[in-house]
Amino acid sequence: MPCYRCGVRQTDPERGKSPWRRGVIREQLVLICPACQESGDWTADLERCAQCRSAHLIRRLGQVECLDCGLVREPEANLIPVGGGEADPRAPARTDTALADEVGRALDRLLGRR
């Protein structure tokens, strides 16, 4: 999954904690690369928990969970977009055809196809 802000893809992680951050935008899990984290207030685009206002949300198994207070809810329940306005148009509703092409080439190499 690429960084939702700049589109760079995550490479194989080193041992230990990943420098990439997770968040939720428009009820979709997104990743934020280390460079985008350094470039400004990257949490401003993320949805926040209705209970504790934390942006430390993840989506898994069809639910959104706050990693700070532990609130678990269905994706459409009580999510508060930061700023109260329109959702960020850069958010994850795009397809990554370059990734699909790269995966296809890797499979061709692995399976000995030309």
C-alpha positions as CSV (number, residue, x, y, z in Angstrom):
1,M,0.0,0.0,0.0
2,P,1.5,3.4,-1.0
3,C,1.7,6.5,1.2
4,Y,-1.6,8.3,0.7
5,R,0.1,11.7,0.5
6,C,3.1,11.2,-1.9
7,G,2.4,7.7,-3.4
8,V,5.7,6.2,-2.5
9,R,5.4,2.4,-1.7
10,Q,6.7,0.8,1.4
11,T,9.7,-1.5,0.9
12,D,10.5,-4.7,2.8
13,P,10.7,-3.6,6.5
14,E,13.8,-3.8,8.5
15,R,13.6,-5.6,11.8
16,G,11.9,-3.7,14.6
17,K,9.2,-1.0,14.6
18,S,8.2,0.4,11.2
19,P,8.7,4.1,10.7
20,W,5.5,4.2,8.6
21,R,2.3,5.4,10.4
22,R,-1.2,4.2,9.9
23,G,-4.4,6.2,10.0
24,V,-8.0,6.3,8.7
25,I,-9.4,8.6,6.0
26,R,-12.9,8.2,4.6
27,E,-13.1,4.9,6.5
28,Q,-10.1,3.5,4.7
29,L,-6.8,2.5,6.3
30,V,-3.9,4.6,4.9
31,L,-0.1,4.6,5.4
32,I,2.0,7.7,5.9
33,C,5.7,7.5,4.9
34,P,8.5,8.9,7.1
35,A,9.2,11.7,4.7
36,C,5.6,12.9,4.7
37,Q,5.6,12.7,8.5
38,E,8.5,15.1,8.6
39,S,7.0,17.5,6.1
40,G,4.3,18.9,8.3
41,D,1.1,18.2,10.2
42,W,0.2,14.9,8.6
43,T,-2.4,14.1,11.2
44,A,-4.6,17.0,10.1
45,D,-6.0,14.9,7.2
46,L,-6.8,11.9,9.4
47,E,-10.2,11.1,11.0
48,R,-10.4,11.2,14.7
49,C,-11.9,9.1,17.5
50,A,-15.3,10.4,18.6
51,Q,-14.5,9.5,22.2
52,C,-10.9,10.8,22.8
53,R,-10.2,12.8,19.6
54,S,-7.1,10.8,18.8
55,A,-6.0,10.3,15.2
56,H,-4.4,7.0,16.1
57,L,-7.1,4.9,14.4
58,I,-6.8,1.7,12.4
59,R,-9.2,-0.3,10.4
60,R,-9.2,-4.1,10.6
61,L,-11.7,-6.8,10.3
62,G,-14.3,-4.3,9.0
63,Q,-14.1,-2.1,12.1
64,V,-12.4,1.0,13.1
65,E,-10.4,0.9,16.4
66,C,-8.8,3.7,18.3
67,L,-5.4,2.6,19.5
68,D,-5.3,5.2,22.3
69,C,-8.6,4.6,24.1
70,G,-9.6,1.2,22.7
71,L,-13.0,2.3,21.2
72,V,-14.1,-0.2,18.5
73,R,-16.9,0.6,16.2
74,E,-18.3,0.0,12.8
75,P,-16.7,2.2,10.1
76,E,-19.6,4.6,9.6
77,A,-20.3,5.3,13.3
78,N,-19.2,8.6,14.8
79,L,-16.1,9.3,12.7
80,I,-15.2,13.0,12.9
81,P,-13.2,14.4,9.9
82,V,-10.7,17.0,11.1
83,G,-11.7,20.5,10.0
84,G,-15.4,19.5,9.6
85,G,-15.2,20.1,5.8
86,E,-14.8,18.1,2.7
87,A,-12.6,15.0,2.9
88,D,-9.1,15.3,1.5
89,P,-9.3,14.7,-2.3
90,R,-5.8,13.0,-2.1
91,A,-7.2,10.3,0.1
92,P,-7.0,6.7,-0.9
93,A,-9.6,6.3,-3.6
94,R,-7.0,5.8,-6.3
95,T,-5.6,2.7,-7.9
96,D,-1.9,2.0,-8.2
97,T,-1.4,0.6,-11.7
98,A,2.3,0.8,-11.3
99,L,2.2,-1.6,-8.4
100,A,0.0,-4.0,-10.4
101,D,2.4,-3.9,-13.3
102,E,5.4,-4.5,-11.0
103,V,3.7,-7.5,-9.4
104,G,2.9,-8.9,-12.8
105,R,6.6,-8.5,-13.9
106,A,7.7,-10.2,-10.7
107,L,5.3,-13.1,-11.2
108,D,6.5,-13.5,-14.8
109,R,10.2,-13.6,-13.6
110,L,9.3,-16.1,-10.8
111,L,7.3,-18.4,-13.1
112,G,9.8,-18.1,-16.0
113,R,7.4,-16.4,-18.4
114,R,8.5,-13.8,-20.9
